[in-house]
Amino acid sequence: PFTLGVASGDPDDTSVILWTRLVIDPEQPDGGVGADPVPVAWEVAADRGFDTIVSSGTETAEAGFAHSVHATADGLDPDGTYWYRFSVGDFTSPVGRTRTMPGPGKAPRSGRFRLAMATCQDFQGGYYAAWGDAAAVDDLDLVVFLGDYIYELPNIFTGPDGDTSRRYSSPVPTDLAGYRARYTQVKGDAQLIAAHRSAPFFAIWDDHEVVNNYTVDVDPVLRQAAYQAWWEHLPVRLAPPRNGELVAYRPLRVGSLLDLFILDTRQYTDAPPCPGDDVLGTVP
């Protein structure tokens, strides 16, 4: 049931969000899991071998949220490296690595903070070699993702019939099922799975998680579907969206080293006075 892997995100100095989504058959709208809620156990350890368990619990994966899990692992030490895993019945997930941030007023014990930054990962634009490189970095502290985790368009680079490395297998999404299908295909990429396992993510959306260059006037029903699918598939310390709204901008404090603010530049953007002029541009 862990075909989309595991992830962690939005760390603070004593806790981190752990994520997974139960999917047995990615070709099925329900992931092959069915409609019943499923209890999912999780563990966090201070060592790769899970000899020292420091936090654990059980969450209920519900069909209404695509059997996704957002577990808050708390009571952790500041500036620490941890390993985590999930289990359902006799099945155990791959192991992920995460970390907490330094405490208030404290610098990282290592003397540095190493992060990767990424954006605009069109699944059809090429293979995810950069994610493979990120996953191979042994001391990566954080991945900052700045949006366009999926693309709603059939092919932004060459058009629907152009020559691409790979293609989306679902039509342009117009509802929750459609957006879920996009995320399911993207998150099945092995190198992206490996990157999520290697370090916690700090993620925001851009426009293609909903529709190209959208502004505040986009149909809230469409936004609700898009925002919910985004929430279901990212390890974020946020409640699910309601009525097409979700406050997703937020800060992350890295001890005394830096305050990192991640911004939402789409949800609150006014519609342009002359939409036909495409004043927002078409940068992918």
Salt bridges, closest charged atoms under 4 A:
ASP10 OD2 - ARG250 NE 2.87
ASP12 OD2 - ARG237 NH2 3.71
GLU43 OE1 - ARG85 NE 2.81
ASP79 OD1 - ARG99 NH2 2.24
ASP139 OD2 - ARG112 NH2 2.30
ASP139 OD1 - ARG114 NH1 2.92
ASP141 OD1 - ARG99 NH1 2.58
GLU152 OE1 - HIS208 ND1 2.74
ASP189 OD2 - ARG166 NH1 2.87
ASP206 OD1 - ARG266 NE 2.78
ASP207 OD2 - HIS208 NE2 3.76
ASP207 OD2 - ARG266 NH2 3.80
GLU232 OE2 - ARG180 NH2 2.69
ASP259 OD1 - ARG253 NE 2.83
